[in-house]
């Protein structure tokens, strides 16, 4: 009996993924009742999140578990990423309840697709084999293509889904080509079989692989799809993409760079540095001229990806552990602020029939002060202004760069962060310094959406005032 319990405990880290899979399949085969599907999905995701948190905070923190002959691996850092993905899934489903009601009988499909996407993200985080990583990427991407086009009667939503699908297929081809070259260089598809600096095949494979992951993360010059997709997709889907998907991509990159020394040579660092600097600069300058709030947040997302790459490029140097902590910390705090911001937009524009311009925020502070306060806090966090979490996130990023002697990256990041304050202040000025007009939006905040705003606001403040809580979790191997 004791041996059986020990075996069950060993498989506990995979239980959240199995729960998501079973619930998603059940929703597809059970009678089409959107209300039941929503409640079932939310309860199951809550259960999966509790199990993942138990695994993350377990006392046996030094143990890593290997499954399916090394194709999947559980570690404490991976468990933190898994917990965050599940948390973002839960909050996204809560904020998507109005969208599901609008979709009528098709609302059931939203929750099944979201569950499959989160399952793919979790598989990516746990992957230590290029085949399972590719399957996880596709399991994440295919539902997202449909979710981006979920408002199928709107041309902007259909365009977002189509663009994401076409460019996503191109990214998948790059990934497979890169994996093939890496297999030719090392004779295996496992991460631990990689041979760093191992000849021409290895170099070509790394180039294709990096291009594919850069597309998923939206790093310059693979970023052009992001503004159109963010603009056309439903805001709740965009929030999930900006949080959970970013975590999945950077968790994979962190494993490849920090644990397996991929892209770790000086030549790679010197090659990627200009791309990172250009990416954050182009994104911030483009965000300044945007009239749509969602497009501004899309370009700012590109800049935040570049900020995160500052620490990622430091992960293989002397400040490797500090850089790994900084990457996870920053993705978490950015995810809460970004999801909260897009949730506010979903409240202000329930039908999303037209672009959301700044003028629709005019007078919001007087009409609905709590919603305006939450949105202002998210903007302050994204700008990196104390005392909210975004400031501490950037502090750790730039500290990691300085610890690895990447002074140029740290200086570029600080300058671009100062530039970003301009466009992040525009929504705050619109809400607090402009009078209400006939074009101003009125937020409709049902209690599940209000709960999402409360949770994201509290964590944005908590990780800013007491960053050690999250920082300790990011340092557990």
N, C-alpha and C positions, 0 to 999 in steps of 0.2 A: 504493500500500500504506500509506504514511504517513497519507494522507488518510483511508483506511478506519479505521485505528487511532484517529485523532483523533475520528472520528464515533462509534466504539464507546466511547471514553472519555467522550464527551459523554452517552451514554445509560447510563453506569455507575450513576448514582444511582437509576435506576429498576429496576435489575436485582434488588435484594432483593424488591421488590414482585412482579415477574414470577416469581421463584422461588416465593414463597408461593402465587401463583395457580396455577401449573402443578402444584405438589405437591398442593395441595388438590383440584384437579380429578382428578389421577391417583389419589388415594386413593379418590375416589368411584367411579371406573370399574374399578379393579383388583379382583381377588378379595379378599373380606373376610377379611383376616388381621391381627388387631389388633397382634400383635408386629411384623410387618413395617411396618405403618402408623406405629407409634410410632417405630421406628428410622429410617424414611425421613423422617418429619417432623422429628425431632430433628437429623439430619445436615443436612437442607436448611436448617433454621433457623439452624444453626451457620454454614453457608456464607453465608447471607444476612447474618448478623450481622458476619462477617468483612469482607464487601464494604462494608457500611454503615460500619464502623469505618475502613476504608481511605479511604472518601470523606470521612469526618469529619476525619480526621487528615492529609488530603492537603496538599501544600505550597501548592497554589493556593487559599488560604483566602479570597481576596477575591472569587471568582467565584460568581455566582448563575446558575443555568441555568433557562430557561423552556421548558416543553413544552406541546404542544397549544394553541398560540396564547394562552398565558398562563393556561390553566386550572390547570396545575400548575407549581409553581416549587420548585427545589431551592436551599437555602441551608445554610450551616454550622450555624446554630441548628436548622434543620429536620432536618439530618442527625444532630445529637445526639439530638433527640427520636426520630427513626426508630431509631437504634441502641438507645436505651433501651427502646423498645417491643419490638424484637426480642429483647433480653436478657430482658425480663420474660416474653415468650412462651416462650423456651427454658427458663427456670427453671420456669415454670408447667407445661410439658409434662413435664419431668422429675419434678416432684412429683405429677403426675397419673397416673403409671404404675400405682400401686395402684388408683386409681379406675377406670381403663380395664380393668384385669384383672377387677375386680368386675362391670363391665358386660358382660363376655363378648363376644359377637359384635357388640354395639353400641359397644364401645370404640373401634373405628375411627372412628366418627362424631365422637368428641370431638376428635380431632386435626384433622380436616377443618374442623370448626366453629371451632376455635381459630385456625387459619391464616386463615380468611376474616375473622374478627374483627380479627386483627392487620393484615391487608391493608386493611380499612376504616379502622383507626386511622392507618396510614401515609398513606392517601389524604387523610384530614382534615388531617394535618400539612402536606402539600404543596399543598393546595388554595388557589387564589387566585380562585376563582369559586364563587358560591353553589350552582350546580348540582352541580359535582363535590364540594363540601363536603357537600351533602345526601346524595348517593349514598354518600359515605364514611361518614357517620353511620349510614345505614341498613345498609350492609354491616358495620359494627361492631355495631350493635344487634341485628339479626335473629339472628345466631348466638348472641349472649349470652342472648337470651330462651330459646333451647333449652338452652344450657349451664346456666342457672340451674335449669331443671327437669330436669336430666340424671338425677337420682335419681327417675325417674318413678313408682316404687312408693311414694314417701314424699309424703304430703299437703303437708308444709311446702315441699318442693322444687317441687312443682307450683304451689303458691300463689305462691311467689317468682317463678317464670317468668311466671305469668299476670298478676300485679300489674305486673311490669316491662313486659310487653308492652302492657297497656292504657294505662298512663301514658306509655310510650314512644311509642305511636301519637299520643297527645295532644300530646306534645312535638314530634313530626314535623310535625303540623298547624300548631303555632305557628311553627315554623321556616319552613314554606312561606308562611304568611301574611306573616311578616316580610319574607321575600325578595321577595314580590310588591309590598309597599309600597315597599321600597327600590328596586325596579326602576321603580316609578311615579315615584319622586323623582329618580332619576338616569338612567333610560333604559338601564341596563346591569346585568348580574349579576356583573360583575367587581369585585374589591375595589378596584382602583385607580380605578374609575369612581365610587366613592362621593362624595357631596357632603356633607361634615359640616355640620350645622346648616342643612340645606336644606329647611326648611318642614315642614308638618304630616305629609305622607306619610313623610318621613324619620324624624320623631319616632315615629310609630306603628310603622313598620318596626323601628326600634331596640328598642322596647318588646317586640314579639313575639319578635324575635331573641334578646334578652337573656333573656327568660323561658324560651325553649327551651334555651339553653345553660346557664342556671342549673339547670334540671331535670337535665340530664346531669351537671352537676357536683355536684348536691345542695346548693344554697345555699338558705337559708331565704327564702321559705316554700315552696320546691319540693323539700323534703328528706324528706317523710314516707314515701316509698316505700323509702328506703334501709335502715332497720333490718330490715324484714321480708324484703327481698330478701337482705341479707347473712346473716340468720339461717337462711333456708331453702336458699340455694344451697350447693353443695359448697364447702368451704373453699378449694380450689385455684382455683376459678372466682372466688370473692370476692377472692382475692389478686391475680388478673389484673385484675379490675375496679378495685381500689384503686390499682393502679400504672399499667398501660398505658393504661387508659381515662382516668384522670386526666391523664396526659401529653397525650393527644390533645386533650382539651377545653381544657386550659390553653395548649397550643401554638396552637390556633385563636384563643383569646381574646387571647393575646399579639400575634399577627399583627394582629388587628383593632384593638387598642388602641395598640400601640407603633408599628406600621408605617403604619397607615391612619387613626389618630386617631379611631376610632369610640368612642363613650362618653367622649370626652375633655373635654367642656365642664365648667365648674364646676358647672353645674346637675346633670349626671349624677353627678358625684362626690359632691355633697351629698345626692343622692337615694339613692345606693348605700351611703353610709357607715352609716346606721342599720341597713340590712339586714345588712351585714357584722358589725356589733357585736352585733346581736340574734342572728344565726346562731351565732356562736361562743359566746355566753353560754347560749342555749337548749340547744345541743348539749352543752356541758360539764356543765350542770346535769342534763340528762337522762342523761348517761353515768354520773354519780355513783350514781344509784339503780338501775342495771341489775344484774340477777343473772346474766345470761348474758354470757360473755366476748365472743362474737361481736357481740351487740347493743351492748356497750360500745365495741368497736372501730368499729362502724358510726356511732354518735353522735360518736365522736372523729374519724372521717373527715369528718363535716360541719364540725366545728370546724377541721380542717386546711384544708378548702376555704376557709373564711372567713379563716384566716391568710394563705393565698396571695392572696386578693383584696386584702389590705392592700397588698401590693406591686403588684398589677395596677392598682389605682387610682392608683398613683404612676408608672406607666409612661409616661404622657403629659406629665408635668411635668418639672421641672428634673433630677430624679433618674431619668430614663427608662431610661438604660442600666443603671444600678445595679439598678433595679427588674426589668428584663428578665432580668438575670443571676440575681437573687434568686428569681424565679419558677421558672426552670428548675432551679436548684440545689435548691430546696426540694422540688419535685415528684420529683426523682431520689432524694434521700435519704429522703423519706417513702415512696417506692415500694419501696425495698429493705427498709426496716424493716417496712412493712406486709405485703409479700409473705412475708417471713421469719416474721412472727407468725402469719399464716394457715397457713403450711406447718407450723409447730409444732402448731397445732390439728388439722390433717389427720392428723398422726402420732398424736396422742393420742386421736383419735376417728375411726377409719377408716371406720366405717359411718354415722356422723352421724345416728343414728336419733332423738336427743332433743337438746334445747338443752344447750349446754356451759356448765355453771355453774362458779363459782369453786371450789367444793368439790372438783371433779375435779382441780384442780391441787395439792391438799394433799400435801405430802411429796415432790413431784417432784424437789426438789434432792437428796434422799438417794437416791432410786431411780435417777434418771438425771441426774446433775449437769451434763453437757454440754448436754443439751436445755434444762434449766432456765436455765443460764447464757446460752444464745443467746436464749431468750425474754425474760429479764430485760434483756439489752442492747437488744432491740427496744423494750421498754417505756421504757427510759431515753432512747432516741433519740426516740421519739414525744413524750415529755414535754419534750424540749429541754434535757436536763441534760448538761453537759460530762463527758467529752471526746468523746462520740460525735457522729455527723453531724447529728442533729436540732438540737443546740445551735447549730452554725454556720448551719444553714438558717434558724432563727428570728432569729439575729443579723443575717443579710443582709436578711431581710424587714423587720425593724423599722428597720434602718439606712436602707433605701430609703424607708420612710414618713417618717422624720425628715428625710431629704434633700429630700423634697418638701413638708415642713412639715405633714404629716398627724400631728401630735403626738397627737391624740385616738385615732386608730387604733392607733398604737404603744402607748400606755398601755393601751388596751382589750386588745390582744393580749398584753401582758406579764401583766396581771391574770388573764386567762383561762388563760394557760400555767401560772401558779401554781396555779389551781384544778385543772387537769388532772393535776397531780402526785398528787393524792389518789387518783383512780381508776386511774391507771397503776401506783401502788404496790400496789394490791390483789392483782394476780396475783403480784407479787414476794413479798409477805407470805405468800400462800397456799403458794407453793413452798418458801420458806425458813424460815417460822416456824410452820407447821402440820404436825401429824403425819399420816402416811399413814392413810387410812381405807378401808373397804370400797368407797367410791364413788370413790376416787382412780383416775385413768386411768394406764395404762402406755403409754409411747410405743413404737410400732413404726416403726423408722427404717431402711428399706431404703437401700442405698447411693446410689441417685439422689437420694432425698430428703435424705439426709445431706449430699450434695454441694451441694444447694440451700441448706441451712442454713449450710454453711461459707462459700459465696460471699456470701450476703446478710450474714452476720456480719462477714466481712472487709471488705466495702465500707462497711458501717455504721461500722466502726472507722476505716478508711482515710480516708474523707471527713471524719471528725471530727478526726483527728490531722493530716492533710495536706489541708486543704480547697482549697488553691491548685490541686491537680491538676484537680478538677472545675470550679472557679471560672473558670480560664482557658478551658476548653472552652465555658462558657456565654457568654463574651464575644465569641466569634468571629462576625462577621456574614456 
